[in-house]
Amino acid sequence: MASHLYEMTACEAVDRLTTRDVSPLELIDAAAERIAEVEPELNALPTLCLDRARDHARQLMAGERRHRETEPGWLGGLPVAIKDLTDVAGVRTTYGSPIFADHIPERSHPLVERLERAGAIVIAKSNTPEFGAGGSTFNEVFGRTRNPWNTSLTPAGSTGGGAAALAAGEVWLAQGTDHGGSLRRPATYCSVVGLRPSPGRVTRGTVNTMFSPLSVQGPMARNIADLALFLDAMAGFCPTDPLTFPAPAESYSSAVQTATPPTRVAYAATISGSPVDAETREICRSAMRHFETTGATVDEIDIDLEGDLEAMFLALRSQQFVIDRELQLQNHRELIKNDIIWNTEIGLQQSISDLAAAERARASLYREFGALFETYDLIVTPGANTPAFDVNLRHPVAIDGEVLKHYMAASLLTSAVTLSASPAVSLPCGFDQFGRPIGLQVVGRPRGEAELLGACALYEFSAGLAKMVPIDPRDGSVPTMTAAG
């Protein structure tokens, strides 16, 4: 390639934008060149808006659209990708659904407006499963997204397009959403970093599930410093979202630069017996030595929550599906995939007592995590129950010998942390025997993003894996143990 600007970190690119050593237009051109080169193999960014991006770049260069230039998180004209669940004014936004295949919103989502005020330039929409529901990124509008580490495998879901694009160098930063692990699992599968923030840290805009803490918006990047920069651009009070609150006085970028090591860290190979791939458990256990190199004491613990974790999460998730999808099922059932119909109908069929029991169990889970945080600064688990699987499957057939009954059964590690209302980072920690990325889920105290990101930055420096991306997409085969089904 003539230009290797795509290889820079986001922080390096913003520094060069600030000194005018590089212009937003040059970065857009570099991204466009890289996208043209690798996108045919990945299908990560199916919708481009380069003309709109160049228009915004010219305005920035003329001194316009610089509303937050003196605030933390100023991006200075850095190109970013926005998940195709999130509206961008004048840009095709399908939510991965045939119902909205030709939808072009007139106004951007409040988070997109906030990011553009911070100097972000939207260049593409990243692929997602239909309505963001699924552990593998595919839909009837744009097809399947492939994992750049092995294009026979999935990048997971639902922010799979963003994760694949980051790992392959198509963009420097990618926005996403997370309900049961949609930022965390794709980051793990693609060896990048993703943050599920505390509920209220980042605006969700004007969703119908306004008072539910399950779904959040958040950042994805190639390294922790870039992740902190993007969170600075996102975080803060939003009048359309009643759960939001002001950004902290100290920026997350500053917190990363002045990080202090955690004192005590807990490692749990699973939560409540959720099946986890055996090799994944051992790789993650071995990777805890990088926390020890920072000076932390690491204890391996068991987390056995009261009640049925899977039933609790499905009850609460399905209630949210009813809010979001009940009317669409009435009007467009034939255009909605079976997983969404199944999840919504669980909600429609469960009783008020079922939902009340799930709420009581969630309160108990929150207290159990709170008790752990009285002893430990961080709680660490594997980042996913199983490594990347066949791109043609909806979900893995089995994990550690246990056959899965539905797609959410592969996400119980991340779903449990969703219920805890704690921030969590997916952090690369190695590769399995087939070369598939393995990651950690690093969980901090509620609203403790600064300490969490700082500890992850220290770990990342010790492990050195962030230097491995971006990569050129690699062909490969599906490991025989995951090919069935």
N, C-alpha and C positions, 0 to 999 in steps of 0.2 A: 504494500500500500504506500501511496505517496505520503499520507499523513498518519502519524502514530499518536496523535493527540488523545485518541480513545484510551490509550494505556495509562494516562494520568489518573491519579485519584481525584475525587471531587474537590477535596481541599486544595490540591495543587492547581486544579483548573480554576477555582475561584480566586486563588492568589494571583494567577496570571491574568485573569480578567481584571482584577483590581489594579494591577500595575500597568494594564493595557498592553501587556506583552502578547496577548492573544485577544481576539474579539469574539463576541457571541456568534457572529456570522461564521467565523472560522471553525468554531466548535460544532455548529450546526452542520457545516459541510463535512467535517470529520465524522460526525455521527452518521450522517446520510450515507457516506461512503462505506462505513463499516456495516451499516444495516443492509445495504445492497449486496455486500459480500457474503454475510452469514445468514441473513434472514431466510433464504430458500431452504436451508437445512433445519431451521428452528421453528419458524412460524410463531415467534414470540411477540412481535409488534405488527399486527395485521393492518392497523390503520395509522397512516402517517399524516401529519399536518405541517409539512415543511414550509409552505408559503405563509401560513399563519405565524409560524415560528420566526421566519425571517422578518416579517413585518414587526413583530414584537422586538426583535433584536435591533432593528434600525431605530425604533423609538427609544430603546434604552441607550443606544449609542448617541442619540440626539439629546440626551438628558431628561427624557420623559420616563414615566412608569417606574420611578425610583423612590416609591413611597416609604420603603423601610430600609433605606440604604444605611442608616446609622444604627440599626437594631441588630441583635444577634440573629444569625441565620440568613444574612444577606447572601444571595447566590449570584448576583452580578451578571446574569445572562447565561447561566448554566442550563443546558438542555436536560430535561427530565422526561420520564414516561409516567403516564397516569393510567391506572387500571380501568378496564372497560366497564366497570361498574359505576364509575364516577364521571359526572357530566363535565364536558368541556364545551364551552359555547361555540357553536358553529362547526363542531367536529362530530362526525358519526360516532354515536355511543349506543351500543347494542345490548349491554348487560349480558352478552353471550346468548341472547334469546331470539328465536325467529319472530317472536311477537314484536320486537323492537329492531328488527334487522335494518330498517331504513331510518331510524330515529336520529334526528339532529337537534340537540337542545339549543334553546335560545340563550340560556344563561348557564354559567359554570357553577359547579358545586362550591359552597362557601370555602372549602379547603383549597380548591384550585384557585379561587380568587385570592386567598391569603398567600398562597405560594407565588402567584404571579406578582403580587405586591412586593414580595421578598426577592424578586429578580429571577425567579424560575422561568424558563421558557419551555412550554410543552411542545414536544416534537412528535409524540406518538401515543397511541392507546395500546396497553398491553393486554394480551389475551387472558381469558378467565373462563372457568366453567360457567354453565348457564346459571345466572343470578348468583354466581359465586359459590354454588353448592356442589362440592365434589373434591375428592382427594387427588384427581388428575385433571390437567387443564385441557379440556376439549369442549366443543360445542357445535351445534348444527349450522352456525353462521360462518365460522372461520376454520373449523377443523381442530387438529391436535397440535399442541406445542411440544417440542422435543427438548430433552436435556442436553446441553452442550458437552457434558462430560462423556456422554454415550447416547447418541441420538436414537437408539432403540428403546431408551428408557424415558419415563415421565419426569418432568420437573416438579411433580406434585401439584397441589392446588390449594387455595384458588388463585394465589398471586404467582402462578407458575410462569406466566409470560414475563412479568417483571424480573423474577429471579433468573430466568434463562438469559434475558437481555443483558442484565448486569454481568453475569459470568462470562458472556461472550463479548463484552465491550461495546454493546450497541448504545448504551446510555451510561451516565455516571451515577444517577440516582433513580429510584423507582418508588412510586407511592403504591400502597396496597391497603387491603382490609384484612381483618382477622376476627373470626368467630370461634372456630374450634382448632385453629392452627394455621390459618391461611397465609399469614406472613412467615410463620416459623418453619413449617415443614418445607415449603419451597426453598427457603434460604438454606436449610439443611441439605436438601437434595442437590443443590447447585453450588454448595461451598461458598456462599456469600453470607451476609449478616442481615437479620431482620428483627425488628422490635415490635412486640405487641405492647403498646403503652398502657398505663393505668387508665381505666375508664374516665373520660373527662379531660384527659391531657390534650387530646386532639379532637377538633370538631368532627362530628359525623354529619353535619349539615342539617337537613330537614327530614330525616328518616321517620317512618311511621312508628318505629320502635324507640321513640325518643327517650323513654325513661328506663330502658333496659341497658345493663352494662355489658352484655355479652359481645356484641359486635363493636369493633373499634377501627379507626383509621390509623395508619402508621407508616414509618419509613423502612426502606430496604436499601442497602448499599453494599459496597465491596469490603469495607473495613469499618471499624468502630468509630474512628474520627469522622469519617464521612457520614455515618449514621447519626452521630451527635449533631453535626452541622444541619442535617435535614430535619431532625427533630426540633432544633431551634427555629427553623423556618415554619414548622407546623404548629408548635405548641402555643396555647393561649386561649383566653376567653372568647367565646363566639356567641352573640346574642340569639342565634337560631338554635343553639344546643344547650338545654338547661343543665346538663351535667358538666359543662366545661368550667374551667377556672383559670386564673391568670398564670402566665409563664413565670418561672422562678426568677429571682433577682440575678442569680449567677447563671450564665449560659451553660448549656450542656457541653459545648466545645471547651469552655474553660474547665469544667469539672473533669473532663477527660485528660486535659493537659496537666492537671494538678492532682491526679488520682492518688489515693492512698490504698494500700492493699487491704482486702478483707481479713478479719481476724480468724473467723471460723466459717467453714464451708461444709455443707452437708451434701453427700452424693447418694441418690436413690436410684437403683437400677430400674425400678418401675414404680408405679403408683397403684395401689390397691390390686396388685396382681395382674394388671394389664399385660398381655403378652408382648415381649420385646425380643427381637432377633438376637440370638445368642452372641454372635460375633460383635454386633453393635454394642451390647452390654460390656463386653471386655475391652473394646476400643475406648469407650467412654470412661470406663473405670481407670484404664491406664493413663488417659489424658488428664486426669485430675492432678497429675504431678506438676502440671504447669501452674495450677493454683498454689501448690506447695512451694514452687520456686519464688512466688511473690511474698512468701512468709506466712501464708495461711495454714492453719490446721484443718485437715480434711477428715471428716468422719463419714463412714458409710452407714446409712440408716435405712430402715424400712418405713415406708409411708403406707399405712393401712387405714384408709378413711372409713368412717362409719357409713353404713348404708351401701347401696348399689350405685357405684359411680356412673356406669353406663346408663342406667335407668334415669338417674337424676338429670344427667346432661341432656338426654333425648327428650325428657318431658319439658324442660325449659327451652331447649332449642326449638322443639316442635310448636310450642306456643308462639314463639317469634315467627315461625313459618306461617302459622295461621294468620297473624297480623299482616304479614307481607304478601301471602300468596292465595288466601282464601278466595278473594274476588277474581283473581286471574284464573284459578281452577274452574270457577263457575263459567267463565267466558271463553277460555282458551285452553281447556284441558288437553286437547289433542296436540297442542304445540309445546307442552311442558314435559320434561323428561321424568322418568319413573321415580328416580331418587327424590325429586322434589315433591311429587305427588305422595309418595310413601311418608316422607317426613311431615308434610302438612296434615295428612290424614291421621297420623298418630296424635297430633295436637287436637284435631277435631273430635277424635274418639275418646280422649282421656277425660276423666272426670275432674271436677273442681277439687276433690279430695286428692287425686293424683298430683295435681299441680301444687296444692298446698304442701303435700309431703315432700315434693322436690324442693320447694322454697325452704322448708325447715332443714332439709339435708344440706342445702347450699349454705345456710347460716352456720350449721355445724362445721362444714368444710372450711369456711372462712376462719372460724375460731381455731380449728386445728392447725391451719397454716400460720395463724398469728402466734400460736404457742411455739411453733418451730422457730419463728423469727425472734423470739425472745432469747434463743440460744445461738442461732446461726445468722450470719449476715447475708448469705446466699443459699439457695437450695438448687441443686443441679441434678438434672435427669438427662437421659438420651434425648436428642432433639426430635426424634421420630421413632415410632415403634418398629419400623423396618426401613431398610434403604430403598432407593429408587427401584421401581418395578417396571414391567412391560408397559410401554406407552399405549398399547392397545387395550389395556385393562382399565376398568373403572376403579378398581381397588385391588390390593393384593389378595390372593386366594386364601392364604394362611400365613400366620406369623408364629414362629417357634412351635410348629406343629398344631396350632389351634386354628381351625377353619373359621373364617370370618363370615358372619351372617349378613352384614351390611357395610356400607362404605365408611360410616363413622367409627366403626370398631378399630380402624387403623389409626385413629387420632386421639385415643384416650389419654395419652400422656399430656398432650397440649390442651385437650378439653378440660382436664382437671385443673390446670393452671388458669384457664379462662375463668372458671368458677371461683377461683381464689381472689379475683380482682387485682392480682399482682402484675407488675410489668415483667416481661420475659424476653430475653435475647436468644436468638439462634446463633451459635458460635461454632465455626468449623473446627473439628478436632482430629480429622484423619480420614483414611480411606480403608474400605474393606478389601478382601482378597480379590474382588472383581473390579477394583478401582472406583467403586461408588463412594461419593462423599458421605462422611458421617459427621454429625454435629452434636453439640450439647444444647440443652435448653437451660439457660441460666436465669433463675427467678430471683427478683429482688422484693423488698418490702413494698406494700402499696404506696404509690406516689414516690418511690425511691429510685427513679430513673437515673439521677445523677450518680449515685453510688454504684448502681448496677453497671452503667456504661463505663465508669472509671475502672471497676474491677475487671470487666471484659477487655478493656484496652490493655491492661497489664498482662492478662492471660494471652491475648493476641500477640503481643510483643514477644512473649516467651515461645509460643508455638510457631510463629512465623508463616502460617498458612495463608495469610491474606495476600502475600506476595505472589501467590500462584494464579491469581486471576487478574485480568481477563485472559481467556483461552480461546483458541480456535476450536470450533465444533469438531468432535471426534466421532467417527463411526464406531460401532460396536455391536455386540450381540446381547441378548437377554440371558443372564445367568440361568442355568438349567433349573435351579431350585425355585425360580420365580416364573418360569415360562408356562407352567400348567395353567389351565383355566380359560 
